[in-house]
């Protein structure tokens, strides 16, 4: 049986690139989520990382039943928010500082 579209981003990723690569890709997004959540808890930069956390949860849940991350506008908006959330923190030395 040939499947061309899984009606879920996660299922489609697993079908196309395999389970190990899917886990690695989702772990990268998980690390971004955890970093933003840590910034929110520490109250270093509050508004933009909190917005990034909320958008990540929303897109993550929506991707269970639809393939929204294949839409260029959604991906660009998500990456734009990621840049805003982590750009100000990197300037102040909150992310990646030793």
Residue pairs with C-beta under 8 A, 6 or more apart in sequence:
3 15
5 12
5 67
6 12
6 14
6 15
6 67
7 65
7 66
7 67
8 63
8 64
8 65
8 66
8 67
9 63
9 64
9 66
9 67
9 68
9 69
9 70
10 22
10 26
10 63
10 64
12 67
13 21
13 22
13 25
13 26
14 22
17 25
29 56
29 60
32 52
32 56
32 82
32 86
33 53
33 56
35 86
35 95
36 49
36 50
36 52
36 53
36 56
36 85
36 86
37 49
37 53
39 45
39 46
39 49
39 85
39 89
39 94
39 95
40 46
40 49
40 50
40 53
44 89
44 92
44 94
45 85
45 88
45 89
45 92
45 94
48 81
48 84
48 85
48 88
49 85
49 86
49 89
51 81
51 84
51 85
52 81
52 82
52 84
52 85
52 86
55 78
55 81
56 78
59 68
59 69
59 74
59 78
62 68
63 69
68 74
69 75
69 78
86 95
89 95
90 96
